[in-house]
Amino acid sequence: MTFELTCPGVLYAALVLGSGLLVVRLVLRSTRVHRPRLRALLLGLRATALAVVLLILANPVAHRENGRPPARQTNWLLLDTSASMEFGSAETRLAQARRLIAPVLEAPP
């Protein structure tokens, strides 16, 4: 698995560090939680939630190769053939679409 960061690595590292410090500060300054075990549990839960969000933001990508050629994909094309779409055109919308996708359909997989 690789990570394709959408921002520079330094910026992402600063985001991770700043978010981590913010979570620790929020838990330590919490005045409603007085028991140490509960405070530690709260810190763990918030840190886990933060780690999941940061992992998602890191854009993980899994690459697998199985040695087989890729299967042919089925693509759907939605086409509006109403009268308003054919206004002022000598060729019908369906004929235009068939003409445009013919090279794609004839191409080898």
C-alpha positions in Angstrom: 0.0 0.0 0.0 1.3 3.4 -0.9 0.1 6.9 0.1 -0.5 9.5 -2.6 -0.5 12.8 -0.6 -2.4 15.6 -2.2 -0.3 18.2 -0.4 3.5 18.4 0.3 4.8 16.0 2.9 6.0 18.8 5.2 2.5 20.3 5.3 1.0 16.9 6.0 3.6 16.3 8.8 2.7 19.7 10.3 -1.0 18.8 10.1 -0.4 15.5 11.9 1.7 17.2 14.7 -0.7 20.1 15.2 -3.7 17.8 15.3 -2.0 15.5 17.8 -1.1 18.4 20.1 -4.6 19.8 19.8 -6.1 16.5 20.9 -3.8 16.2 23.9 -4.5 19.8 24.9 -8.3 19.3 24.7 -8.1 16.2 26.8 -5.7 17.6 29.4 -7.7 20.8 29.8 -11.0 19.1 30.0 -12.6 20.1 33.3 -15.5 17.6 33.2 -13.3 14.5 33.4 -11.6 14.1 36.8 -10.7 10.4 36.8 -7.3 9.6 35.2 -8.4 6.3 33.6 -11.4 8.0 32.0 -9.2 10.8 30.8 -6.7 8.3 29.3 -9.6 6.5 27.6 -10.9 9.8 26.2 -7.4 10.6 24.9 -7.1 7.2 23.2 -10.5 7.5 21.5 -9.8 11.0 20.2 -6.4 10.0 19.1 -7.8 6.9 17.2 -10.4 9.1 15.5 -7.8 11.6 14.5 -5.5 8.8 13.2 -8.4 7.4 11.0 -9.1 10.9 9.6 -5.4 11.5 8.9 -5.1 8.1 7.3 -8.0 8.9 5.0 -6.5 12.2 4.1 -3.2 10.5 3.2 -5.1 8.9 0.2 -4.0 5.3 0.6 -3.8 3.3 -2.6 -3.4 -0.5 -2.8 -1.7 -2.0 -5.9 -2.2 -5.6 -6.8 -1.1 -7.6 -9.8 -2.4 -11.1 -10.4 -0.8 -11.7 -13.8 -4.1 -11.8 -15.7 -5.0 -9.2 -18.2 -7.7 -6.8 -17.1 -11.3 -7.9 -17.7 -13.3 -6.0 -20.3 -15.3 -3.3 -18.6 -18.9 -2.5 -19.4 -19.6 1.2 -19.8 -23.0 2.8 -19.9 -23.8 5.8 -21.9 -26.8 8.0 -21.0 -28.1 10.0 -24.0 -30.7 12.7 -24.1 -32.6 12.3 -27.4 -35.4 14.6 -26.7 -36.5 17.2 -29.3 -34.8 20.0 -27.4 -31.4 18.3 -27.9 -31.9 17.9 -31.6 -33.0 21.4 -32.3 -31.1 22.9 -35.2 -29.1 19.9 -36.1 -29.3 17.9 -39.3 -27.9 14.7 -37.5 -29.8 13.1 -34.7 -28.2 13.0 -31.2 -28.2 9.2 -31.4 -26.4 9.2 -34.7 -23.8 11.7 -33.3 -23.2 9.5 -30.3 -22.8 6.3 -32.4 -20.3 8.2 -34.7 -18.3 9.4 -31.7 -18.0 6.1 -29.8 -17.4 3.9 -32.9 -13.6 4.2 -32.6 -13.7 3.3 -29.0 -15.9 0.2 -29.6 -13.6 -1.0 -32.5 -10.4 -0.5 -30.5 -8.8 -3.8 -29.2 -9.2 -4.4 -25.5 
